[in-house]
């Protein structure tokens, strides 16, 4: 078994989920564990009436995330996890990787923040995005065709503050690979995956 944990970190709107699928398709199979997926699942199951209830569900989802991560590590699975990780999550991740002796690769995706805000805004307004990300009250089945009416949309200043104060651009565990995705069309994903594959192969032997 190859005990590898790939953390796709960095700013929101940098295409972490997209990259996780590319890595899985070319170097997998990987167990893909996403904190956001777990949050959405909890929101659908329980719903929330206000931000306080929402934050409590988020805490439960994080607890489940670490449990799921540990379960996969116990089984010695190769794992990918994507999130704008920060120092807040690092102690928990550090404890698990040390306990199960996992090698870690951090792929940190960065980009121009003004461009990222526009991407984030476009994504939040897309009706295919889970509604819970942009509202302060949610029950499964709720619909909001005009996402501009959502009461949880991030303003430009809120977005910039998050990106510049939470350490998204400094998070690192294990080997670091940093990729600028300001212009997706200029990112050579094939080369990135090839280099990643070579490193992982070397780390096994």
N, C-alpha and C positions, 0 to 999 in steps of 0.2 A: 504494500500500500504506500501511496505517496502522500505524506501529511503536509499539504500545502494549503495556505489560506491566502487568497487574493482579495485585498481590500480596494475597492474602487471608490476613491475618496475625492474631495475637492468641492468646488462650488456647485450650487444647484444649477440645473439647466445645462450641464456639460455633457450629457449623453452617457451617463454611467450605466443605465439599464441596457442601452443599445450595445455598449462595449461588452457587457457581461455576456450577452447572447453570442457575440462574435467569438469571444474566448471559449465559451462552452462548446460551440459548434466545431471549433478548430482544434482545441486542446483537451476537450472534455472526455467523458462526462463529468460535470461538476455538480455538487449540491449548491443551488443558488438560494441564499437566504437574505431576504430584504426586510428591514425594519418597517418600511412603508407598507409593504404587503400585509404584514401582521397588524399594523395600525388600522388599515382599511377593513380587515376582517373583524377586528374587535368593534369598530364603529358600526359595521353592518349587524353584528350580533346584538349589541347592547344599545346603540344609539346614545345620544347625549343631548341635554337641554341647554347647556351653557358651557363656557370655556373651562370652568372648574371641573365639570364632569368629563370633558374632553381630555384634559390633562391627566386625570386619573386613569382613563383608559389607555392613554399613551404610555403611562408608567407600567401598566399591566402588560402592554404589548412589548415593551423593552425587556421586561423580566422574561417573557416567553421567548423573545429573540435570543437571549443568552442561554436559555435552556435548550433551544433548538440547535444553537451553535455547539454547545457542549455535547449534545447527543450525536451530532455528526462527527465531532472530533473523537469521541469515544469509539465510534465505528471506523475511524481512520479514513474518512472520506475526503476527497479534494473539495474545497469549498470556495465559492465566490460570494462576497457580500458587498452591496453597493449602498452608499449613504454619504451625505456630507459630514463625515466623521470629524470629531473634535476631541479635545483633551477630556471632555466629559465621559466619553466611551472608552478612552484608552486604558484606564486601570483594569476594567473588566475584561477587555480583549487581551491585555497583557497577561493577566492571571490564567486565562484559559489556554493561551498559546504556550505558556511556560509549563502548565500542568500536563498538557498532552504533547509537548515537544513538537509544535508545528512551526514550519518555516513560513514566514510572512513576506508577501510582496505588496507594497502599497503603490497603486497607480493613481497618482494625484492629477486630476484634470482641472486646468485653470483656463481662464479666458478674460477678456475685457468685460468689466462689470456692467457697463452700460448695455452692451450687447446681450449679456446674460439676463438683465432685467427684462428686456424686450422678449426674450425667449420664455422666461418665466411667466410673464404677463400673458403671452399668447397661449401657453400651455394651460394656465389657470382658467382662461376663458373658453377653452375647448370643452364641449359638453361630454366628451369621452373620458375626461379626467374625473376621478372619483370626487364627488361633490363635497365630501367631508373636508377636503383640503382648503376649502374657501368659505366655509360657513361656521357660525358659532353654535348652531343647533342642527342636529341631524338625526333622521330615522331612515332605515333602509326603505327604499321606494320613493324617497323625496326626489323631486325634480325641480330644476331651475333652468329653463331654456335660455334665458338671458343672464349669462354669468356676470355681466356688469353690475347686476343687482345684488351679488353676493356680498355679505358683510365682513368677510374675512380676507378680502384681496389685499395683498401686500402693496403698500405704497413704495415709490422709488426710494425714499429715505429709509424706510424699514428694511428693505431688501439690502441696501448698501451697508447699513449698520450690522445686519446679520453676517454679511460676508467679510466685514473688516474687523469684527470683534470676537468671533467665535473660533477663530483659528482653523477655518477650513483650508486655508492655503499653507498651513504649517504642519498639519497632521502627518505623522509618519510612523510606521512600524516596519521593521525589517528593511529589505531592499526597497529603495524608492525609484520609481519611474515617473517623471513629470511630463505631461503632455499639454500643450497649448491648443485648445479647441475653439479659439475665437472664430475661426473659419473652418467649419467641418470639412469643406471640400479640399482643404489642404492637408488634412490629417491622413497619414499613410497607415491605415489600420493593419494592412497585411504585413508591413514591416514591423509594426509594434508587436503583433501576435507572434511573428517569427522570432524576434529577439526574446520575447517572453518565454517562448517554448524552449529556446536554447538554454536560457538561464535555468529554467525548471529542470531540464534534463541534466544539466551539470550539477545541480543541487542534490539530485537523487544519488549520484555516484560519489 
